[in-house]
């Protein structure tokens, strides 16, 4: 029985053998090769003194090296601390120090920027280092035999022990480290696979960062189910479309901004995407009009999902073979409780149709925020309910709809304005490729909404057109008071549009 993530890979290698598990731009690994290389690296890490419970920070781009490092750390019983490649050295320094990382595995160009300190005693460079360098090199270690291979065993690892400390995006001050158990990630992987019908027949294209819980659960699901993962180091419209066509992909996983760019790519109709059976979208709300456009273009169902770092992946989605509601994040996972409640008093559940905070309880909920008891107690109630910070409503059939982030509601003259609602309306305009709505200061009303728009290639659009479009569909107080046209919108390292960076902007 698979009780830890390392055991999941060992079992997959036995079942799927020489089948490719990951296809990266520079190398393809079979299930057996991924298992063998991760065991080899685990042995080398153990020789360096990395032990059960030690934290290891991974700071590199998507690829086979990331997967080898990830499973190597987990096989030791050590804890993975994933850091997105787009984070700055200062951000990674803070995270590594905060979680007490003992080892850091990083790309060479990134590692040279690090200050290093705290408990970090080993720095392992992913890329080849210059001759004569004293730095440890991942490539070199993987070419060397390790003593004790026959003695290596996964037995004795506790499924309730931490597997990951994943840090939140840090949009409100310093990020916090969500401690996730092996059992949490395994269950999330299994439930995601079940709901989306993932099997060994699937070929998955993903540019989602493996460091993010969405990309991580996609990666783990490929290993669990015996699928082949076409893992791209970064998102590029042409590269994604070429990969789907070349590999006859059956699944594409992405965030709304990726789909918006794909729909706006001028040469998109040149590619054969007929092999796709489903696409999934999460990380942020996506306007229904754009979802319909995506389904028409890709020729398959676009399944919306919702999740967060504190759950180790997804919390709600639609079953691949069941009814879907465009604009809905679906229903709660099996074995997971979800309710809509009053944020200030989560014991008071709201009736269907009313807007409140989404609360989650069950085995997916994180153990704690690492070293931060105050934040943990503020986020998880005494009876186990997790505050998600998302405002939602639930319909009569149990489907959830995200209204907005509680902290991003615009309060204008006493009225609550949800940016996502305004964005959905603006996205219906045929000339709009990307849109974000954020507050700007107003002497009388305190705040008013302002729209930031990227126009589709070849299209034309004016500020007045957008305002008139909104006036015909929204209450007067929700209509943006101003519109700015940009070449692109600011995003987090995981591809989410960053409204906070646009708040009170003079652009």
C-alpha positions in Angstrom: 0.0 0.0 0.0 1.3 3.5 -0.9 1.5 5.5 2.2 4.2 8.1 1.3 5.1 9.9 -2.0 8.4 8.0 -2.3 6.5 4.7 -2.2 4.1 6.0 -4.8 7.0 6.4 -7.3 8.6 3.0 -6.4 5.2 1.3 -7.0 4.7 3.2 -10.3 8.2 2.1 -11.5 7.1 -1.5 -10.9 3.8 -1.1 -12.7 4.8 1.1 -15.7 8.5 0.3 -16.1 10.0 1.7 -19.3 7.1 3.9 -20.2 8.1 7.6 -20.3 6.9 9.5 -17.2 8.4 12.9 -18.1 9.4 14.4 -21.4 11.5 17.6 -20.8 13.2 19.7 -23.5 16.6 18.1 -22.8 15.8 14.6 -21.6 13.1 12.0 -21.3 12.9 9.7 -18.2 11.0 6.4 -17.9 9.3 5.5 -14.6 12.2 3.2 -13.8 14.8 5.9 -14.6 13.1 8.4 -12.4 12.9 5.9 -9.6 16.6 4.9 -9.9 17.9 8.5 -10.2 15.9 9.8 -7.3 17.1 6.9 -5.2 20.7 7.6 -6.2 20.4 11.3 -5.3 18.7 10.3 -2.0 21.8 8.2 -1.1 24.1 11.1 -2.0 22.0 13.5 0.1 22.1 11.1 3.0 25.9 10.9 2.7 25.9 14.7 3.0 24.0 14.4 6.2 20.4 15.1 5.1 18.2 13.1 7.4 14.5 12.4 8.1 12.7 15.7 8.9 15.4 18.0 7.4 14.1 20.7 5.1 15.5 20.9 1.5 14.8 24.0 -0.6 14.3 23.4 -4.4 14.9 26.5 -6.5 15.0 25.6 -10.2 12.8 25.6 -13.3 10.5 22.8 -14.4 12.2 19.7 -15.7 13.4 16.2 -15.1 16.0 17.5 -12.5 13.2 19.0 -10.4 11.3 15.7 -10.3 14.4 13.7 -9.5 15.3 16.1 -6.6 11.7 16.2 -5.4 11.3 12.4 -5.0 14.9 12.0 -3.7 14.2 14.3 -0.8 10.9 12.6 0.0 12.5 9.1 -0.2 14.8 10.2 2.7 11.9 11.3 4.8 13.1 14.9 4.4 10.8 17.8 3.7 10.6 19.5 0.3 10.5 23.3 0.4 9.6 24.4 -3.2 10.5 27.9 -4.4 9.3 29.2 -7.8 12.2 30.0 -10.2 10.8 33.5 -10.6 11.3 34.5 -6.9 14.1 36.8 -6.1 17.2 35.8 -4.1 15.9 37.8 -1.2 12.6 36.0 -1.2 14.3 32.6 -1.3 16.7 33.6 1.4 13.8 34.5 3.7 11.9 31.3 2.9 15.0 29.0 3.4 15.8 30.7 6.7 12.2 30.7 7.9 11.8 26.9 7.4 15.3 26.1 8.6 16.4 24.5 5.4 19.6 22.4 5.7 20.2 22.0 2.0 19.4 24.1 -1.1 19.3 22.7 -4.6 19.3 25.6 -7.1 20.1 26.7 -10.6 23.6 28.1 -10.9 22.6 31.6 -12.0 20.2 31.8 -9.1 22.5 30.3 -6.5 25.1 32.9 -7.1 22.7 35.6 -5.9 21.9 33.9 -2.5 23.3 35.2 0.7 22.9 31.9 2.5 22.9 31.6 6.2 20.8 30.1 9.0 21.0 26.4 9.0 21.8 25.9 5.3 24.9 23.8 5.3 24.9 22.4 1.7 24.3 24.1 -1.7 23.8 21.8 -4.6 24.0 23.3 -8.0 21.7 22.0 -10.7 23.8 23.1 -13.7 27.3 22.1 -14.6 29.8 24.2 -12.6 33.2 25.5 -13.9 36.3 23.3 -13.6 37.9 23.5 -10.2 34.8 24.8 -8.5 34.2 23.4 -5.0 30.4 23.6 -5.4 28.5 20.4 -5.4 26.9 19.6 -8.7 23.7 17.6 -9.3 24.8 16.3 -12.7 28.1 15.0 -11.2 26.4 13.3 -8.3 24.0 11.5 -10.6 26.9 10.1 -12.6 28.6 8.7 -9.5 27.7 5.4 -7.8 26.6 5.6 -4.2 27.4 3.2 -1.5 24.6 1.4 0.4 22.2 1.2 -2.5 21.0 -2.3 -1.4 20.5 -0.9 2.1 18.2 1.9 1.1 14.7 1.4 2.4 11.5 3.5 2.5 10.1 1.5 5.4 9.3 3.3 8.6 8.3 6.6 7.0 5.2 8.0 8.6 2.4 9.1 6.2 1.4 11.7 8.7 4.8 13.3 8.7 5.5 16.5 6.7 6.3 16.1 3.1 6.2 19.7 2.0 6.4 23.2 3.4 4.8 25.3 0.6 4.9 29.1 1.1 2.0 31.3 0.2 2.4 33.9 -2.5 3.1 36.6 0.0 0.7 39.2 -1.5 0.0 40.4 2.1 3.4 40.8 3.7 5.9 37.9 4.3 4.8 34.5 3.0 3.8 31.7 5.4 4.9 28.1 5.2 2.0 25.6 4.9 3.1 22.3 6.4 1.6 19.5 4.3 1.6 15.8 5.2 2.5 12.9 2.8 -1.1 11.7 3.3 -2.5 15.1 2.3 -0.6 15.2 -1.0 -1.3 11.5 -1.7 -5.0 12.0 -1.1 -5.2 15.2 -3.2 -3.4 13.4 -6.0 -5.8 10.5 -5.9 -8.9 12.6 -5.7 -7.7 14.9 -8.5 -7.0 11.8 -10.7 -10.4 10.4 -9.9 -12.4 13.5 -10.6 -10.6 14.2 -13.9 -10.5 10.6 -15.0 -6.7 10.5 -15.4 -5.3 7.2 -16.6 -2.1 5.6 -18.0 -3.5 6.5 -21.5 -3.2 10.2 -20.8 -0.5 12.4 -22.2 -0.4 15.7 -20.3 1.0 19.0 -21.3 1.8 21.4 -18.5 3.8 24.6 -18.1 2.5 25.0 -14.5 5.4 25.4 -12.0 6.0 22.1 -10.2 6.7 24.3 -7.2 3.0 25.4 -7.1 0.4 23.1 -5.6 -1.5 23.0 -8.9 1.5 22.0 -11.0 2.6 19.7 -8.2 -0.6 17.7 -8.1 -0.6 17.5 -11.9 3.0 16.0 -11.7 2.1 13.6 -8.9 -1.0 12.5 -10.7 1.0 11.5 -13.8 3.2 9.3 -11.6 0.3 7.8 -9.7 -1.8 7.0 -12.9 1.1 6.0 -15.2 0.5 9.0 -17.5 3.2 10.7 -19.6 3.9 14.3 -18.6 5.2 16.8 -21.2 6.8 19.2 -18.8 7.5 22.6 -20.2 10.0 24.9 -18.3 7.8 27.9 -18.9 4.7 29.0 -20.7 4.9 30.0 -24.3 1.8 29.9 -26.6 3.6 28.4 -29.6 5.5 25.9 -27.6 2.3 24.7 -25.8 0.4 24.3 -29.0 3.3 22.5 -30.7 3.6 20.1 -27.8 -0.1 19.3 -27.8 0.0 18.6 -31.5 3.4 16.7 -31.5 2.7 14.4 -28.6 -1.1 13.9 -29.3 -1.8 15.2 -25.8 -5.1 14.3 -24.1 -4.9 16.8 -21.2 -3.8 20.4 -20.9 -3.7 22.0 -17.5 -3.4 25.8 -17.1 -4.4 29.1 -15.4 -6.8 31.6 -17.0 -4.0 33.9 -18.2 -2.5 31.0 -20.2 -5.9 30.4 -21.9 -6.3 34.1 -22.6 -2.9 34.2 -24.3 -3.6 31.0 -26.3 -6.9 32.4 -27.5 -5.2 35.6 -28.6 -2.3 33.9 -30.4 -2.6 34.8 -34.1 -1.4 31.4 -35.5 -3.5 29.3 -33.1 -5.7 27.7 -35.8 -2.7 26.2 -37.5 -2.4 23.4 -34.9 -4.2 20.1 -34.6 -5.6 19.9 -31.1 -8.1 17.1 -31.8 -6.4 14.6 -29.4 -7.4 16.6 -26.3 -10.1 15.1 -24.1 -10.2 17.7 -21.4 -8.5 20.9 -20.3 -8.5 22.2 -16.7 -8.2 25.7 -15.4 -7.7 27.0 -11.9 -5.7 29.4 -9.8 -8.1 32.3 -10.5 -11.6 32.9 -11.8 -12.1 32.8 -15.5 -15.0 34.7 -17.2 -17.6 32.4 -18.6 -17.4 34.0 -22.0 -13.7 33.2 -22.3 -14.4 29.6 -21.1 -16.9 29.1 -23.8 -14.4 30.5 -26.3 -11.8 28.2 -25.0 -14.0 25.1 -25.3 -14.9 26.0 -28.8 -11.2 26.4 -29.8 -9.8 23.3 -28.0 -12.8 21.2 -28.9 -13.2 19.6 -25.5 -14.5 20.4 -22.0 -12.8 23.0 -19.9 -13.0 21.9 -16.3 -12.7 24.6 -13.7 -11.2 23.8 -10.3 -10.3 25.6 -7.1 -7.5 24.9 -4.6 -4.9 26.5 -2.4 -1.5 25.9 -0.9 -3.0 25.1 2.5 -4.8 22.1 0.9 -1.9 20.7 -1.0 -3.7 21.2 -4.3 -7.4 21.1 -5.3 -10.4 21.3 -2.9 -13.2 21.5 -5.5 -13.7 20.7 -9.1 -16.2 19.1 -11.6 -16.2 15.3 -12.3 -15.0 14.7 -15.8 -18.0 12.5 -16.5 -20.6 14.5 -14.7 -22.6 17.7 -15.1 -20.6 20.9 -15.3 -21.5 24.5 -14.6 -19.4 27.0 -16.4 -18.3 29.7 -14.0 -18.5 27.3 -11.1 -15.5 25.8 -9.3 -17.5 22.6 -8.9 -18.2 20.5 -5.9 -16.1 19.5 -2.9 -13.7 16.6 -3.2 -14.8 13.2 -1.7 -13.9 13.0 2.0 -13.9 16.8 2.2 -16.4 19.0 3.9 -17.1 22.5 2.5 -19.5 25.2 3.6 -20.3 28.9 3.1 -20.2 30.8 6.4 -19.8 34.2 8.0 -16.1 35.0 8.1 -16.3 36.6 11.6 -18.3 33.6 12.9 -17.6 30.5 10.9 -20.0 28.4 13.0 -22.9 30.3 11.3 -23.4 28.5 8.0 -25.3 30.6 5.4 -28.3 29.4 3.3 -27.8 28.4 -0.4 -27.4 31.4 -2.6 -26.0 33.8 0.0 -22.4 35.0 -0.3 -19.9 34.1 2.5 -16.5 32.7 3.1 -15.7 29.2 1.8 -14.6 27.0 4.7 -13.0 23.6 4.3 -12.5 20.7 6.7 -11.0 17.3 6.3 -7.8 15.4 5.7 -6.6 17.8 3.0 -6.2 20.7 5.4 -2.6 21.5 6.2 -1.1 20.7 9.6 0.0 24.2 10.4 1.9 27.3 9.3 5.5 26.4 10.1 6.7 28.2 13.2 3.7 30.5 13.3 1.1 29.4 15.8 -0.7 32.7 15.8 -1.3 32.6 12.0 -2.3 28.9 12.3 -4.9 29.6 15.0 -6.3 32.5 12.9 -6.7 30.3 9.9 -7.9 27.0 11.3 -10.7 27.0 13.8 -10.6 24.9 16.9 -12.9 22.3 15.3 -10.8 22.0 12.1 -12.4 24.4 9.6 -10.0 26.2 7.3 -10.6 29.9 6.4 -9.9 30.1 2.7 -10.4 33.8 2.3 -12.5 33.3 -0.8 -16.1 34.7 -1.0 -18.4 32.2 -2.6 -22.0 31.2 -3.0 -23.5 27.7 -3.4 -26.4 26.8 -5.6 -29.2 24.4 -4.9 -27.3 21.4 -6.5 -24.2 22.1 -4.3 -22.0 23.7 -6.9 -19.8 26.6 -5.6 -19.2 29.9 -7.4 -16.3 32.2 -6.4 -17.4 35.8 -6.1 -14.0 37.2 -5.1 -11.2 37.2 -2.6 -12.4 38.7 0.6 -9.4 41.0 0.8 -9.9 42.3 -2.7 -13.5 43.5 -2.4 -13.8 47.2 -3.4 -15.9 49.2 -1.0 -17.3 52.2 -2.8 -19.7 54.5 -1.0 -20.8 51.7 1.3 -21.4 49.3 -1.6 -19.3 46.1 -2.0 -17.9 45.6 -5.5 -16.4 42.3 -6.5 -13.6 42.8 -9.1 -14.2 39.3 -10.6 -17.8 40.2 -11.4 -16.8 43.3 -13.3 -13.9 41.4 -15.0 -16.4 38.8 -16.2 -18.5 41.4 -17.9 -15.6 43.3 -19.5 -14.2 40.0 -20.8 -17.4 39.5 -22.8 -16.3 42.5 -25.0 -15.0 41.0 -28.3 -11.9 43.2 -28.2 -10.6 42.2 -24.8 -7.9 39.7 -24.3 -7.0 40.2 -20.6 -8.6 42.3 -17.9 -8.1 43.1 -14.2 -10.2 45.4 -12.0 -8.6 47.1 -9.0 -9.6 50.0 -6.7 -8.4 53.6 -7.1 -8.9 56.4 -4.6 -11.9 58.7 -4.7 -12.5 61.7 -2.4 -16.2 61.1 -2.1 -16.7 57.3 -2.3 -13.4 56.2 -0.8 -12.7 53.8 -3.6 -14.0 53.3 -7.2 -13.2 50.5 -9.7 -10.7 51.0 -12.5 -10.2 48.5 -15.3 -6.9 47.5 -16.8 -7.1 45.9 -20.2 -5.0 44.1 -22.8 -6.6 44.3 -26.2 -6.7 41.3 -28.6 -4.2 41.4 -31.4 -5.7 43.3 -34.3 -8.6 44.6 -32.3 -9.5 48.2 -31.4 -11.2 49.4 -28.3 -11.8 52.7 -26.5 -12.3 53.6 -22.9 -15.8 54.8 -23.6 -16.7 51.6 -25.4 -15.7 49.6 -22.3 -17.6 51.9 -19.9 -20.8 51.8 -22.1 -20.5 48.0 -22.3 -20.4 47.8 -18.5 -23.3 50.3 -18.1 -25.5 48.0 -20.1 -24.8 45.0 -17.8 -23.9 46.3 -14.4 -25.4 48.5 -11.6 -24.1 52.1 -11.9 -21.9 51.8 -8.8 -20.0 48.8 -10.3 -19.1 50.5 -13.6 -15.4 51.3 -13.8 -14.7 55.1 -13.5 -11.6 54.8 -15.7 -9.9 52.4 -18.1 -6.2 51.9 -18.9 -4.9 49.9 -21.8 -1.7 48.0 -21.2 0.6 45.6 -23.1 0.4 43.1 -20.3 -0.9 42.7 -16.8 1.3 42.0 -13.7 1.2 38.4 -12.5 2.4 36.4 -9.6 5.1 33.8 -10.1 2.4 31.2 -10.7 0.7 33.2 -13.4 -2.2 34.7 -11.5 -3.1 38.3 -12.4 -1.9 40.5 -9.5 -4.7 43.0 -8.8 -2.9 44.4 -5.8 -0.1 45.7 -8.0 -2.6 47.8 -9.9 -4.5 49.2 -6.9 -4.4 53.0 -6.8 -2.2 52.9 -10.0 -1.7 56.1 -11.9 -1.1 54.2 -15.2 
